[in-house]
Amino acid sequence: MQYMCLIYSTEGVGPQPGTPEFGAFMKGYADFGGIIQKAGKFIADDALQPVATATTVSVRDGNVDTTDGPFAETKEQLGGYYLLDCDDLDEALKYAAMIPSAAHGRVEVRPVMIFD
């Protein structure tokens, strides 16, 4: 079954580019990528540009409305994802806990609904 691991964190919290901690943080991501690839669980991953680049689209009564910024006004923002192929939720949660941002943010794990 496929599981989407959505990575949420507060911008500016956790290791920042240009600091010694950031190198170790990014190495953690590289190491995690190697683990899930070696285990045959990796399907896809990507990071997102900062939340300031987001545009939200809604359509009401045929009118398209666009708003700068994310839909939710929260401290934690979606920063990236991993799409994994796991045997069950327990396995997906095990891998989600290895994502470095889980140490200072949150990782939401959701099963993917696949339409044939």
Backbone torsions as a table, in degrees:
resi	resn	phi	psi	omega
1	MET	NA	145.3	178.4
2	GLN	-90.5	140.3	177.3
3	TYR	-129.4	134.6	175.8
4	MET	-96.9	124.2	175.7
5	CYS	-103.9	105.6	-177.5
6	LEU	-94.1	124.1	-173.3
7	ILE	-98.9	117.6	179.7
8	TYR	-115.9	137.5	173.0
9	SER	-156.3	165.3	176.9
10	THR	-88.4	125.2	179.4
11	GLU	-58.1	134.1	-180.0
12	GLY	90.8	-5.8	177.1
13	VAL	-103.9	140.9	-177.5
14	GLY	92.0	-178.7	-178.0
15	PRO	-58.4	133.7	-177.1
16	GLN	-111.1	148.2	176.8
17	PRO	-52.3	141.3	178.8
18	GLY	90.6	-5.3	178.4
19	THR	-104.5	156.1	177.9
20	PRO	-60.0	-33.8	-179.4
21	GLU	-66.0	-27.5	-176.6
22	PHE	-66.7	-38.1	178.1
23	GLY	-60.2	-45.1	178.5
24	ALA	-66.2	-37.1	178.6
25	PHE	-62.4	-47.3	180.0
26	MET	-68.7	-33.1	174.8
27	LYS	-63.0	-36.2	176.3
28	GLY	-59.8	-40.2	176.6
29	TYR	-66.6	-42.2	178.4
30	ALA	-63.0	-42.9	178.3
31	ASP	-62.8	-43.9	178.6
32	PHE	-61.2	-42.8	177.8
33	GLY	-58.2	-41.0	177.7
34	GLY	-65.1	-39.7	179.5
35	ILE	-61.9	-48.9	-175.6
36	ILE	-73.4	-29.5	176.0
37	GLN	-70.3	-44.4	179.7
38	LYS	-62.7	-35.3	-179.5
39	ALA	-79.5	-6.9	-179.4
40	GLY	75.0	23.6	-177.5
41	LYS	-98.9	-18.6	-174.6
42	PHE	-72.5	131.6	170.6
43	ILE	-116.9	-50.8	-177.7
44	ALA	-161.7	160.3	172.5
45	ASP	-160.1	157.3	173.4
46	ASP	-167.2	153.8	171.0
47	ALA	-99.4	157.8	178.8
48	LEU	-107.2	152.8	173.3
49	GLN	-63.9	162.8	-178.9
50	PRO	-55.1	154.6	-175.6
51	VAL	-58.7	-25.2	179.2
52	ALA	-63.8	-17.7	-180.0
53	THR	-89.3	-5.0	-175.9
54	ALA	-73.4	148.5	170.9
55	THR	-132.7	131.3	-179.6
56	THR	-103.7	133.4	-179.1
57	VAL	-114.3	135.0	171.6
58	SER	-138.8	151.9	177.7
59	VAL	-125.2	122.2	178.8
60	ARG	-131.5	124.7	-179.8
61	ASP	52.4	38.0	177.9
62	GLY	81.9	-2.5	179.6
63	ASN	-97.9	127.5	177.9
64	VAL	-89.0	128.6	179.4
65	ASP	-122.9	130.3	175.1
66	THR	-117.1	141.6	-179.4
67	THR	-132.1	134.0	175.2
68	ASP	-66.5	136.8	176.0
69	GLY	100.0	175.9	-177.5
70	PRO	-76.1	165.0	178.6
71	PHE	-66.7	-47.1	-174.8
72	ALA	-90.6	137.7	174.2
73	GLU	-95.2	83.7	-179.7
74	THR	-132.7	165.4	176.5
75	LYS	-72.9	-40.9	-178.9
76	GLU	-87.0	133.2	-177.4
77	GLN	-122.5	151.8	176.2
78	LEU	-68.2	123.7	-177.1
79	GLY	-115.0	-14.1	-179.3
80	GLY	172.2	-174.7	-177.1
81	TYR	-156.7	161.7	165.5
82	TYR	-127.6	138.5	172.0
83	LEU	-109.8	118.0	-174.0
84	LEU	-118.4	152.2	173.8
85	ASP	-109.0	102.4	-175.2
86	CYS	-119.6	157.8	-180.0
87	ASP	-67.0	-35.8	-177.8
88	ASP	-162.8	178.9	-177.8
89	LEU	-62.5	-39.6	-179.8
90	ASP	-58.2	-41.9	178.4
91	GLU	-66.9	-41.3	178.4
92	ALA	-61.8	-40.1	178.9
93	LEU	-66.4	-36.6	177.7
94	LYS	-59.9	-46.3	179.7
95	TYR	-70.5	-38.5	179.4
96	ALA	-60.0	-36.2	179.3
97	ALA	-66.9	-18.2	178.7
98	MET	-84.8	-11.9	-179.0
99	ILE	-68.4	123.5	-173.7
100	PRO	-52.0	-36.1	-178.2
101	SER	-68.5	-14.1	176.8
102	ALA	-62.7	-21.5	-179.5
103	ALA	-73.0	-21.8	-179.5
104	HIS	-134.1	-1.3	177.9
105	GLY	-135.9	-139.6	179.6
106	ARG	-142.6	153.2	174.2
107	VAL	-124.9	115.7	177.5
108	GLU	-89.6	129.3	-178.4
109	VAL	-113.0	123.7	-179.4
110	ARG	-135.5	135.9	174.9
111	PRO	-67.0	144.7	179.0
112	VAL	-91.5	132.3	176.3
113	MET	-89.2	114.8	-177.7
114	ILE	-103.6	122.9	178.9
115	PHE	-95.4	129.7	177.8
116	ASP	-90.9	NA	NA
